[in-house]
């Protein structure tokens, strides 16, 4: 899009941060890197990635938005991918549970949160969205790209739907209450399908989590909702995949 559209995009975050500041609420943007950013070696030979990622044109503007924490975990995932096993599914555009945990840990370190104690075991076969997109229903899948979370202490959660809000690419709108949280904070989350794998770690960390829907429909409306809400969060997390910018 033209430069003015990028500026308009940045202004939405500035408006959200401005509304949040009046109530001493923190705002964090976690970017889910494109799979091709972390695994460019698997692109076709005729595709040569640009030296400058498109998302940087926006993140450079967001650096000027005071009190907005922007986390792009790409460099951390690139450093970890050789030693940690696959961080994205082979047949999917999304990060897996391990890739999501590493990214959440980067956000948590920046924000000063405790991180849930987890380890990972090899999970079951995973047939991802690339198979559906390509309609290669008989494409062979193999073990090694799916991880099962092993919790040091199982989260004790109570989950209730939020009425009158549509289901999104990461499920229904809901409130999650954690009876044994690492943090007593209340969090509002808007995001996209990259939120799916992050949600277990968010749930295990905070006392109360409101999943309010897709950023595409909520980002513009959230400042007004935040201002009018009687019960306000301590923190807002926005999750967006790189390709959406």
Protein Blocks (a to p, Z undefined) as FASTA:
>chain_A
ZZklmmmmmmmmmmmmmmmmmnopacdddddddfklmmmmlpcfklccdfbdfklmmmmm
mmmmghiacddfklmmmmmmmmnopabdfkbcbdcfklmmmmmmmmmmmnopacdddddd
dddddddfklmmnopakbccdehiaccdddfbacdddddddehiacdfeocadddddfbb
fbfcdcdddddfklmmmmmmmmmmmmbdcdebjfklmmmmmmmmmmmpmbdcfbdcdddd
fklZZ
